[in-house]
Amino acid sequence: MHFIHSRGSLRCLAAPRVEWNCAVSKSPAQKSDLSKLASRRNVLFGLGAAGLVAGCSRSMDFEMPAMGLDNMATGSVRPQISVDKQVTSPNVMYASFADEGYQLPEIPFAKVDPKFRRQIVVDPTGEVSGTIVVKLQERFLYLVQPGGEAIRYGVGIGRDGFLWNGRANIQYGKKWPTWTPPREMIARKPELVKWAGGQPGGLDNPLGARALYIYKDGQDTGYRVHGSPEWWTIGQAMSSGCVRMINQDVIDLYSRVNGKTPIVVG
């Protein structure tokens, strides 16, 4: 068999046949010459086969990029993240929309640090599915999902001296809740006395579009996870101890929480 190159690839041609006439008597000298010829042909065939293997190897190396194959080792495998229709592009998640008779304004998400936008991540908490976990230092709230994932939201937290932490439960939630400032807050800000009986829900209400009420051992802690019209405070520590969220995010969280929900703040 012979091998020739044709436009960068190898073609195999059949080797000339050697016909042996077994009926013809051959002398010892002729037998020796034929033996040498056969041996030489075997060597040439072996070299040709080696060339074919090398040629094929070079051809495959050349063709792999064209096939779209990646033969580079990454050293790690990134877990596949789920798809959720409510966790999508920010221009969709933070668009203006009507809710319970109120028209939520659009959030200028370009002014919000991307890490504080709603997203699905690998769960870093180790808590059971359905648990809410607030990481105060990171300014993140996680809702743990099945399969080792979590939905992460950016939050604002309380100032120094107004922080609460521990394990408790979300006892219930409310849409467009009434906000009643504590007496201690009214003492610090006398202008709030007009809301001593409660500020009705609305776009200017400090509790925003939704509130989740934190209870520990059956008692109201006075702390809430709630929305806020002040989207620019997300990622900062400037509230009176509650966990505040972008209104569009707290509406999403509220829709996923059913009944009593464990919450860990720390």
C-alpha positions as CSV (number, residue, x, y, z in Angstrom):
1,M,0.0,0.0,0.0
2,H,1.3,3.5,-0.9
3,F,0.4,6.8,0.7
4,I,0.2,10.2,-1.1
5,H,-0.8,13.7,0.1
6,S,-3.7,15.4,-1.6
7,R,-4.5,18.9,-0.3
8,G,-3.3,18.3,3.2
9,S,-4.9,14.9,3.7
10,L,-3.6,11.3,3.2
11,R,-4.9,8.9,0.5
12,C,-4.1,5.3,0.5
13,L,-3.4,3.5,-2.7
14,A,-3.4,-0.3,-3.1
15,A,0.1,-1.7,-3.4
16,P,0.9,-3.6,-6.6
17,R,0.0,-7.3,-6.3
18,V,2.8,-9.8,-6.4
19,E,1.6,-13.0,-7.9
20,W,3.3,-16.2,-6.9
21,N,3.3,-19.1,-9.4
22,C,3.4,-22.1,-7.1
23,A,3.8,-24.5,-9.9
24,V,7.2,-23.0,-11.0
25,S,10.2,-24.6,-9.4
26,K,12.6,-22.0,-8.0
27,S,16.3,-22.4,-7.3
28,P,17.7,-21.7,-3.8
29,A,19.2,-18.5,-5.1
30,Q,15.8,-17.3,-6.4
31,K,14.2,-18.2,-3.1
32,S,16.7,-16.1,-1.2
33,D,16.1,-13.1,-3.5
34,L,12.4,-13.4,-3.2
35,S,12.7,-13.7,0.6
36,K,14.8,-10.5,0.7
37,L,12.2,-8.8,-1.5
38,A,9.3,-9.8,0.8
39,S,11.3,-8.6,3.8
40,R,11.9,-5.2,2.2
41,R,8.2,-4.9,1.3
42,N,7.3,-5.6,4.9
43,V,9.6,-2.8,6.2
44,L,8.2,-0.4,3.6
45,F,4.7,-1.3,4.6
46,G,5.5,-0.7,8.3
47,L,7.0,2.7,7.6
48,G,3.9,3.6,5.5
49,A,1.5,2.5,8.3
50,A,3.5,4.6,10.8
51,G,3.2,7.6,8.5
52,L,-0.5,7.0,8.2
53,V,-0.9,7.1,12.1
54,A,1.2,10.2,12.4
55,G,-0.6,11.8,9.5
56,C,-4.0,11.0,11.0
57,S,-2.9,12.4,14.3
58,R,-1.9,15.6,12.8
59,S,-5.1,15.8,10.8
60,M,-7.2,15.3,14.0
61,D,-5.3,18.0,15.9
62,F,-5.9,20.3,13.0
63,E,-9.6,19.6,12.7
64,M,-10.6,19.7,16.4
65,P,-11.0,23.5,16.7
66,A,-13.2,23.4,13.5
67,M,-15.4,20.9,15.3
68,G,-15.9,23.3,18.2
69,L,-14.3,21.0,20.7
70,D,-12.5,22.5,23.7
71,N,-9.6,20.3,24.8
72,M,-8.3,22.6,27.5
73,A,-8.6,21.4,31.1
74,T,-10.5,23.9,33.3
75,G,-9.5,22.3,36.6
76,S,-13.1,22.7,38.0
77,V,-16.7,22.2,36.9
78,R,-19.2,25.1,37.6
79,P,-22.5,23.8,38.8
80,Q,-25.4,24.3,36.4
81,I,-27.7,27.0,37.7
82,S,-31.5,26.6,37.4
83,V,-33.7,28.8,35.2
84,D,-36.4,30.7,36.9
85,K,-38.8,33.0,34.9
86,Q,-38.8,35.5,37.8
87,V,-35.0,35.7,37.9
88,T,-34.1,37.2,34.5
89,S,-32.6,40.3,33.0
90,P,-32.7,43.4,35.3
91,N,-34.7,45.5,32.9
92,V,-37.5,42.9,33.3
93,M,-37.2,42.3,37.0
94,Y,-37.1,46.0,38.0
95,A,-39.6,47.4,35.5
96,S,-42.6,49.4,36.5
97,F,-45.8,47.5,37.0
98,A,-49.2,47.8,38.7
99,D,-49.6,45.9,42.0
100,E,-52.7,45.9,44.2
101,G,-53.8,49.3,42.8
102,Y,-50.4,50.9,43.1
103,Q,-48.0,51.7,40.2
104,L,-44.6,50.7,41.3
105,P,-41.9,53.0,39.7
106,E,-39.1,51.5,37.6
107,I,-35.9,50.9,39.5
108,P,-32.8,52.5,37.8
109,F,-31.0,49.2,38.1
110,A,-27.8,50.6,36.4
111,K,-27.3,52.5,39.6
112,V,-27.6,49.4,41.8
113,D,-24.4,47.3,42.2
114,P,-24.9,44.2,40.1
115,K,-24.2,41.9,43.1
116,F,-27.2,43.3,44.9
117,R,-29.6,42.4,42.0
118,R,-31.8,39.3,42.3
119,Q,-30.0,36.2,41.0
120,I,-29.7,32.4,41.5
121,V,-26.5,31.3,43.1
122,V,-24.9,28.2,44.6
123,D,-26.3,28.0,48.2
124,P,-23.5,29.1,50.7
125,T,-25.7,28.7,53.8
126,G,-26.1,24.9,54.3
127,E,-29.6,25.5,55.6
128,V,-32.6,23.4,54.6
129,S,-34.7,24.4,51.6
130,G,-37.2,27.1,52.3
131,T,-35.1,28.9,54.9
132,I,-34.4,32.6,54.7
133,V,-30.9,33.5,55.6
134,V,-29.7,37.1,56.0
135,K,-26.0,37.7,55.9
136,L,-25.5,41.1,57.6
137,Q,-21.9,41.7,56.6
138,E,-22.5,40.7,53.0
139,R,-25.8,42.6,52.8
140,F,-27.4,39.6,51.2
141,L,-30.7,37.7,51.8
142,Y,-30.8,34.1,50.6
143,L,-33.9,32.0,50.1
144,V,-32.6,28.4,50.0
145,Q,-33.8,26.3,47.2
146,P,-33.8,22.5,46.6
147,G,-30.7,21.1,44.8
148,G,-28.1,23.2,46.5
149,E,-29.1,26.6,45.1
150,A,-30.5,29.8,46.6
151,I,-32.1,32.9,45.3
152,R,-30.0,35.9,46.5
153,Y,-31.3,39.4,47.0
154,G,-29.5,42.6,48.0
155,V,-30.7,44.2,51.3
156,G,-30.1,47.2,53.5
157,I,-29.6,46.5,57.2
158,G,-29.8,48.4,60.5
159,R,-27.3,50.9,61.7
160,D,-24.9,50.0,64.6
161,G,-27.0,49.7,67.7
162,F,-30.1,48.7,65.7
163,L,-29.1,45.2,64.6
164,W,-31.0,42.1,65.5
165,N,-29.7,38.6,64.9
166,G,-30.6,35.0,65.7
167,R,-32.9,32.2,64.6
168,A,-36.6,32.9,64.4
169,N,-39.6,32.5,62.1
170,I,-41.5,34.6,59.6
171,Q,-44.9,34.3,61.3
172,Y,-46.9,36.0,58.5
173,G,-46.7,38.6,55.7
174,K,-48.8,41.5,54.5
175,K,-49.2,43.4,51.3
176,W,-48.8,47.1,51.4
177,P,-48.7,47.1,55.2
178,T,-49.5,49.9,57.6
179,W,-46.4,51.3,59.3
180,T,-46.5,52.3,63.0
181,P,-43.4,54.0,64.3
182,P,-42.3,52.8,67.7
183,R,-42.5,55.3,70.6
184,E,-38.7,55.4,70.8
185,M,-38.5,56.5,67.2
186,I,-41.2,59.2,67.7
187,A,-39.1,60.4,70.6
188,R,-36.1,60.7,68.3
189,K,-38.1,62.2,65.4
190,P,-41.1,64.1,66.8
191,E,-42.3,64.8,63.2
192,L,-43.4,61.2,63.1
193,V,-46.1,61.7,65.8
194,K,-48.6,62.2,63.0
195,W,-48.3,58.5,62.3
196,A,-48.6,57.3,65.9
197,G,-51.8,55.6,64.9
198,G,-50.2,54.0,61.8
199,Q,-49.3,55.2,58.3
200,P,-51.5,53.6,55.6
201,G,-49.8,51.5,53.0
202,G,-48.6,53.3,49.9
203,L,-45.7,54.2,47.7
204,D,-44.2,56.4,50.4
205,N,-44.7,53.9,53.2
206,P,-41.4,52.9,54.8
207,L,-42.4,49.2,54.8
208,G,-42.9,49.3,51.0
209,A,-45.0,46.8,49.1
210,R,-44.6,43.8,51.4
211,A,-43.6,43.1,55.0
212,L,-42.7,39.7,56.5
213,Y,-43.0,39.7,60.3
214,I,-40.3,38.1,62.4
215,Y,-41.4,36.2,65.6
216,K,-39.2,34.4,68.1
217,D,-40.7,31.9,70.6
218,G,-44.2,33.2,69.6
219,Q,-43.4,36.8,70.4
220,D,-43.1,39.7,67.9
221,T,-39.5,40.8,67.7
222,G,-40.5,44.1,66.2
223,Y,-38.2,43.4,63.2
224,R,-39.4,42.9,59.7
225,V,-38.1,42.0,56.2
226,H,-39.8,44.6,54.1
227,G,-39.8,46.6,50.9
228,S,-38.6,50.2,50.6
229,P,-39.2,53.0,48.2
230,E,-35.6,54.0,48.9
231,W,-33.9,51.6,46.5
232,W,-30.6,53.5,46.9
233,T,-30.2,52.3,50.5
234,I,-29.8,48.7,49.4
235,G,-26.3,47.5,50.4
236,Q,-26.0,50.0,53.2
237,A,-26.5,50.0,56.9
238,M,-28.9,52.9,57.7
239,S,-32.3,51.5,58.8
240,S,-33.7,51.1,62.3
241,G,-32.9,47.4,62.5
242,C,-35.2,45.9,59.9
243,V,-34.1,44.2,56.7
244,R,-35.1,46.3,53.7
245,M,-35.4,45.3,50.1
246,I,-36.2,46.7,46.7
247,N,-40.0,46.6,46.3
248,Q,-39.8,44.4,43.2
249,D,-37.6,42.0,45.1
250,V,-39.7,41.8,48.3
251,I,-42.8,41.1,46.1
252,D,-40.9,38.2,44.5
253,L,-39.8,36.9,47.9
254,Y,-43.3,37.2,49.4
255,S,-44.7,35.2,46.5
256,R,-42.3,32.3,47.4
257,V,-42.9,32.2,51.2
258,N,-45.8,30.2,52.4
259,G,-46.9,30.0,56.0
260,K,-44.3,30.0,58.8
261,T,-40.8,30.2,57.4
262,P,-37.5,29.8,59.3
263,I,-35.2,32.8,59.2
264,V,-31.6,33.1,60.3
265,V,-30.1,36.5,60.7
266,G,-26.4,36.8,61.4
